[in-house]
Amino acid sequence: MGKRQQTKLLEKERFELSAKSGGGILQYEVWGIVGNGETIVTRYNLAYINHRICQEDNGRVLGFDNAHDYHHRHYMGTVEAIEHVSYEMTFERFQREWQNIVKCEEESKHE
């Protein structure tokens, strides 16, 4: 019988963004199984937190996670289910969206 693989914390990062970069905090938490030369992500939580932009949902402007047994997106206090293809694609979407939010916030300051 094969050895049972344990889920472990793969990444836990927290970055405080400068005002020039939009301010706020980027937070990444990823858990998974590593074995046989591959990594399988089993749980994740990606968040862009900025209380200046959003006061709801503990300041979470944008987030993606798979808590509560489904993949979903948090945006300015709302939660919606998302189609999930892979963690990597979800991570790329998160990166694009938070950067776009910051860009739009900066543009609105200069209007």
N, C-alpha and C positions, 0 to 999 in steps of 0.2 A: 504494500500500500504506500502511496506517495506521501511525502512530507507536506503538511498543510502550510500554506503560505500566509504570513501575517500582513495585515494592512499596516502601513506605517506612514508617518508624516514625511512627505517628500520635499515640501517647500513651505516655508512660512516667512514671508517678507512684508515689511512695512516701510513705505517711502513717504517722507514728508516733502511735498512739492513746494518749491519756492513760489512767491507771488508771481514772478515772471513766467513760471510754468503753469499758472492757473490756481495755485494754492491747493490746500486740501491734502488728503492722504490716499495713497494707493495701497491696497492690502491684498495679499495673495496667500491662500492656504490650500494646499493640495495634498491629498492622501492617496495611497495606492499600494500596489503589490509589485515588487521587483523580483524577477526570477527568470531563469532560462534566457537571459539576454534581452528581455523585454520589460517594459514598464506599463502597467495597466492602472490608469487613474480611476479610483472608485468613488472619490468624493472631492469636491472642490468648492471654494468660496472666493470669488473675485469681487472686489469692491472699490469704488471711487467715492470717497467721503469728503464732503465740503459743506459745512454748516452755513456758509455764506450763500450758497446756491440753493440748498434744500434743508429745511428744518424738520421735515418728516423722516420717519424710518431711521432715526439716529443719525441723520445727516447723510445717509447713503443716497447719493445722486444717481448712481448706476451700480448695479451688481448682478452677477450671475452665480447661481449655485444649484446644487441638486439635493438640498435638504428636503425633508418631508416626502421622499420617494418620487420626486419628479424634477425635471430640469426647468428652471424658470429664471426670469429676468426681473430685476427690481429697477424701477425708474421713477424718481421723484415721488415716492410714496405709493406707487402702484406696483402690482405684481402680476405677471402674465406668464403662462406656460410657453416654452420655446421648443422648436424642433432641435433635437440634439443629434449631431452626426459624430462628433468626436470632441474630446476636451481641447485639442489643439485648435480646432475651428472656433470653438466657443471663446477660447483665450484670444484669438486674433480678432474676433468680433468685439470683445470687450476692449481691446487696445484701440481699435478704430473709433469706437463710440465715445470712450472717455476723452480721447484727443479731440474729437469733433466737438464735444460739449465745451471743452476749454477754449477751443478756437472761436466758437460762437459767442461765448461769454466775453472774450477779449474784443471781438468785433463790435459787440453791443455797447461796450464801454466807449468806443471811439465814434459813435453815431451822434 
